[in-house]
């Protein structure tokens, strides 16, 4: 988010179970054993939903969709509370999404997005030539580099650039850093279709969700001049629009939910950039697309 939340919650315990290759792993890949619990207004959940669709896992791994804004008093989802309490006695934190749960035991396997994404791709997404290879052999380091760039050089820099409490020098430094990264991505996408080359990978899912957040959330706290400079990367935003038109990407966009989630969690001052939309996301979503995860 681009400003401090209304309330500060303690960091809850995390769940970091992994899905292995066989029964000796404890959690092993089995059709319809596991379930994803996702709120599509959350960027982490949006990454998982998109990956789920790219891998065509509707018949293998059911998805339960949650409200855009958590409905629990503690900032969590009430529907997830039984799974959290079954997994951790007297669980002290909010029951937040995303969650990968085990229907056989009723317990949570993982709440850690990077682990969930890799386990979906490695243990559920193989064996079909029509499915993209999201983590190609030899490109893991590059994918992780894109993930770090998105987290620290785009998300964090955009947040700092929009902080009303920061001094002008700090905001200028953050914006300059952000623009340098966007410029490097613009240069790369001027000569190739995807961020790592000619094939779509997990790096594109990460970057696309980051660009969605930049335009729908972080832009709300920037001034108009900054937003115009961010928008002045035609290849980058054409790439974002092209992915939004893909049936595994755009149909998961809950634009109203993103706005509700943002306003429920954020108390930052709105900037003039809120009126300068970079991309018409709704217009990019294909008509009649059915990319929502199956239930």
Number of C-alpha atoms within 10 A of each C-alpha: 22 28 19 12 15 12 11 8 11 9 9 12 12 10 16 13 17 18 22 15 15 11 11 8 11 12 17 16 20 15 12 15 16 23 20 25 23 24 25 27 24 20 18 21 22 23 24 24 29 27 25 27 20 23 21 21 19 16 12 18 21 19 21 14 19 19 14 21 22 20 13 15 9 15 17 17 20 16 17 20 17 15 20 23 16 14 17 14 8 9 16 14 17 22 23 22 23 26 25 24 23 18 13 9 13 16 18 25 22 21 22 18 18 14 14 22 19 19 17 20 20 17 15 19 21 14 8 10 7 10 14 19 19 25 19 13 8 8 14 14 11 14 21 15 13 19 20 14 17 22 15 13 20 26 21 17 23 27 22 25 29 28 21 17 12 12 10 12 10 14 21 16 14 20 24 16 17 23 22 13 16 20 17 12 16 20 14 17 21 14 12 14 15 17 24 18 12 10 14 19 20 26 22 22 21 25 21 23 22 21 20 21 20 21 21 20 22 30 28 24 25 27 18 18 12 19 25 14 12 21 18 16 19 13 19 24 19 14 19 23 22 15 20 24 19 17 20 22 27 25 23 23 23 17 16 12 17 22 15 14 19 23 16 13 17 16 15 19 15 17 18 16 21 19 13 17 16 19 17 10 18 15 12 17 21 16 10 8 15 14 22 21 23 17 13
